[in-house]
Amino acid sequence: MNSNRLTLAALAVASAFAPAAFAQDQKMTEVVISANRIAAERASVAGFSEQPLLQTPASVSVLTREQIQELGILNTTDAVKFDASIGDAYNAVGYAEQFSIRGFKLNNANSYRKDGHAISGDAQIPLENKESIEVLRGLAGLQYGVTAPGGVVNYVTKRPTDNKLRSVLFSVSERGSALGSVDLGGRFEDNRFGYRINAAGEHMRSIVKGADGHRSFVSGAFDFRISPQALLQFDADYQKKSQKSAPGFQLIGGASLPVVDAATFLNDQPWAKPVETESSNIGVNFQYQLSADWKATLSANQHRFKRDDYTAFPYGCSSESLWPGFCANGDYDVYDYRSLGEEKKPLSAKALLNGRFATGSIRHELAAGLSFFSNRERWGDYVYEYAGVSNIYRPVAVPLTDKQVGPVSERRNDHERSAFVQDILGLTDQLALHTGVRYASLRRNEVEVAPVRKNFWLPNVALVFSPSAKLSYYANYAQGLQYGSVAPIGTTNEARALAPGKSKQVELGAKAEINGVTLSTALYQIDQGLEFTDATSNTFVRNGQDRHRGVEFSAQGKVTRELLLGASMAAIHTEQAGTGLVGLDGKRVTNVPNFKSTVWADYAVTDVPGLKLNANWQFAGKKAFDQENKTMVPSYHVVNLGGSYATRVGGSAVILRAQVKNAFDKFYWRDVTPDLGGYLFPGSPRTFHLSAQVEF
């Protein structure tokens, strides 16, 4: 399917809804896209209701829809570049967007959320129907139960608009990628009912030559204002994506970094096929205002993910007995990897009661509720068979093996039932005490493994001092909970998950707003058990401590009438300790730079109304490739340039945008994952993007 067919498909889907959408004949409201206030004021990711970010005792960042459009963000990989605390973590082109926060890799089963509900992070999460991206940095045990200690990424779904919205976007790159999308919103003739329709078609020509594919997406969100007190919301989306994945590189001779073109494609065998993924969501939310101070909410989401994975996978050099590692001359072993019918079905539901009351002079903001989560995973016995030898400089075709995948069946299911309560006590006009606890009951069943049943208490306490409405200081202590990682291919306990484990965090922070500029800083320490493959027994284990200490700083705001500035910086000291192994204790955690920063600016050219110029500079310090820190990967700088021009054509608002990513064509290793023995993924070379957005 080519780009024209995909774009037409997206428009056709939108047209199918057109009769209802245009049923109400009224003058269309002009939509002006701007980012005059680039910092969001509220978010729900750090609590159980939308709280002012200045009063929230946690490190939170938010990318709004306006920012996503203005910064030319098309996917989460683009978005996280504006938060220095987030890094890539086995973020392979064509496979799945995977990230780390504060140096901890996020868990694909529970660290990614849609409207607070867990969704699978095993596929690209579409942004066409997302209003904002919220990031909670740090432990989220109270808020979400089982999550990775780094934090949570929450995608907020677009909802129906009160005024008519008609938006079309088309973008292209010089490599041949093309994306077309539509966004329709408004109320029906009976304005108690609202709608929001999004659809997209994309033809992908990757930065890696050969890792091409296509994607189709459609979603609908509807609401019913039953009464002034009652609101019912429903949403559904579906995405299908087909793209060849681009495997990473291993060390030459097991010791030195390869010298390659960033466009080099190692999955280039004639029998390699695209990775086929399907994902969908069905969500429902019911809110009832019991009184002026009390509200009840019931919500649920069913997510479904399915994948067929075909890859000519590079691993090791048998002629030099290197596993992992590529040969000195660039040779590498090619494995026929096929895993078909992988499926995950996370289902979550939550009942929440929010209210306000006072006991004497102390004010209370209470949140209490129950939550349920289950995830059923199916897969079959995959093929992972040696097929031959190729070379990173001179590709060689090798034959497909005659192995066959096994039948698919349910292999693992997880269940989590929780009860939680949080009370924000207003002790004085300037001092607030946040206290909360979650009781989580976990059950995990795996084939041929004894069931795991454990219960955990997850306390959270924080103190917020606000000498003024635009300044606050906070301190918090939290405990988190995460499932153990799954043992990788080749270990004695391959495909088995370690037992759940707890993590702990202490954080100090300050937030302020000065002349429209929002500032925040945080100092933290997070501890969790260290997971690694024991070299002696070749068994994946948890032993010792993984400690991360860091300082974060961010600033966003309008410095002058013409100039918007944003900055994010993170310094992290990571340490492995307590294993009793000389090769690990005292060493840095892999794939975590000691310092990372991003700075961006948007300037409105006063002499040319509608014209804006922007620039973004990213820096990341050196990283450890392996847990023993024998190989370090160099630091890098990347500069992105762009501009936009807003005008009117035939009564419609039009915004033209242009971007040059990696403007100086810098080669760098953006991702240094320890997964599967350790792989390196190069960053994107210089790439040009053009887009046009029309509001009519």
Secondary structure as UniProt FT lines:
FT   HELIX           3..16
FT   HELIX           18..21
FT   STRAND          42..43
FT   TURN            45..46
FT   STRAND          51..52
FT   HELIX           53..55
FT   STRAND          59..64
FT   HELIX           65..70
FT   TURN            71..72
FT   HELIX           76..79
FT   HELIX           80..82
FT   TURN            84..85
FT   STRAND          86..88
FT   TURN            93..95
FT   STRAND          99..101
FT   TURN            102..103
FT   STRAND          104..105
FT   TURN            108..110
FT   STRAND          112..114
FT   TURN            115..116
FT   STRAND          117..118
FT   TURN            128..129
FT   STRAND          130..137
FT   HELIX           141..144
FT   TURN            149..150
FT   STRAND          151..157
FT   STRAND          165..173
FT   TURN            174..175
FT   STRAND          178..187
FT   TURN            191..192
FT   STRAND          193..204
FT   TURN            209..210
FT   STRAND          213..225
FT   STRAND          230..243
FT   TURN            253..255
FT   TURN            262..263
FT   TURN            270..271
FT   STRAND          275..289
FT   STRAND          294..314
FT   HELIX           318..320
FT   TURN            328..329
FT   STRAND          331..359
FT   TURN            360..361
FT   STRAND          362..380
FT   STRAND          383..391
FT   STRAND          408..426
FT   STRAND          431..446
FT   TURN            447..448
FT   STRAND          449..468
FT   TURN            469..470
FT   STRAND          471..482
FT   TURN            489..490
FT   TURN            492..495
FT   STRAND          501..514
FT   TURN            515..516
FT   STRAND          517..534
FT   TURN            535..538
FT   STRAND          539..558
FT   STRAND          563..577
FT   TURN            582..586
FT   TURN            590..591
FT   STRAND          595..604
FT   TURN            606..607
FT   TURN            609..610
FT   STRAND          611..620
FT   STRAND          623..624
FT   TURN            627..628
FT   STRAND          632..633
FT   STRAND          636..649
FT   TURN            650..651
FT   STRAND          652..661
FT   TURN            662..664
FT   STRAND          669..673
FT   HELIX           675..677
FT   STRAND          679..682
FT   STRAND          687..695
//
